[in-house]
Every structure is written in C-alpha cells, then in structure tokens.
Amino acid sequence: MWKMMGNVIEMFVYSTIYMIIVLISLKIVGAIFSTDFEKKISDDGNIGLSIICACVFIGIALIISSIVR
C-alpha cells in the first residue's frame, strides 16, 4: 500500500513540475515570437497556433519522460 501511495505522490510531483515547465516554455516562445498565445487562441480562434502549442507540449513531455526514466 505504501508503495502505491509513493507512486501516486511521485506522479503528482512530476505532473506539477511538467506544468510549470510548460507554462514557462510557452511564455518564452511567446516572447520570442512577440505574441500572446492565449489571446490569439481564445479570442481569434486560431487553430494552427493551438496545434503548434500542442506540439510544443508533446515535445516537452517526451523530453521530460526520457529524463525521468
């Protein structure tokens, strides 16, 4: 039972770190391209930009998962 609780806690820690890294990287990429991703995706409905952001999230997730293993 304690091993399962440890795994759950570890999952929450890694997911929290991942969310922080993703938000920071999104802000960095937004600063590089000098645009506000949240505004363009939500207000303008820019589907292409949302796909690009999703690709960035998946790429960061792959990098982090390779580091964790």
N, C-alpha and C positions, 0 to 999 in steps of 0.2 A: 504494500500500500504506500509506503513512504517513497519507494522508487517512482511510483506513478505520480505522486504529488510533486516530486522533484522534477519530473519530465514536464508536467504542466507549468510549473513555475518557470522552468527554463524556456519553454515555448513563449510565455508571456514576455519574458525579458528580451528574447531575440526579436519578437514582433514589435516591441516598443522601440528597440534600437533601430530596426528597419524603418519604421515610420518616421523617426527623427531624421535618419539619413536621407530618406526620400524627400521629405519636406525641404531639407537644406539643399539637396541637389536640384530640386525644382526651382528654388529661389535663385540658385547660381545660374542655372540655364536660362531662366527668365531675365536675369541681369545681363547675361552675355548677349541675348537677342533683344534686349531692351523692350520687353513686352510684359504685360500682365496676363499670365495664362488663365487664371481663374476668371477674369473679366471676359476674355475673349471666348472661352469655352461656354460659360454660363449665359452671358448676355447675347453674344453674337451667334452662338450655336455652331462654332467652328469644329466640325467633326474631324478634319485632318489633324488639327492641333491636339485634339484629345487622343487620337491614335498615336501620335508621336509621344505624348506624355505617358501613355500606357506602355509603349516600347521602352521608354526610359525606366519605368518602374520594374518591368520584367528583367531588363538588363542588370539593374542594381540587385534585384532578388537573386539572380543567378550568380553574381559575383559574391554576394554575402553567403549564399548557401555553399559555395565552393570553399570559402574561408572557414566556415563553421565545421565542415566535415574534415 
